[in-house]
Amino acid sequence: AEANSKRKPSPGVDIRCDVSGQSMSVDVNGWSYGRWKVSTARSGYHTPRGAWRPFALKKMHYARKYDNSPMPHSIFFLGGYAIHGTNYLKQLGRPASHG
């Protein structure tokens, strides 16, 4: 128990995605960390709304469902959804993703 008491507490990270504004903001311990353009679901797909807790983080993931598309820096949520990086930078700021 003593070893655990010397650990630093995990930071409180709050990620908010604004689907109508196609942006994402990140706060750490109540302080604004940054804001970025994102691409949420394009026509025919769905971006879930609500509060979610991540269950896995991956430095690099390849989406088998979508022809092994690269998904760097992935944060996974239940239901097969993830926030992740992309190389398609020109698409950011408008609906273009599978979710």
Secondary structure, DSSP 4 states (H G I P E B T S, - for coil): -HHHHTSPPPP-EEEEEETTTTEEEEEETTEEEEEEE---B-TT-----S-----EEEEEEEEGGGTTEEEEEEEEETTTEEE---S-GGGTTS--B--
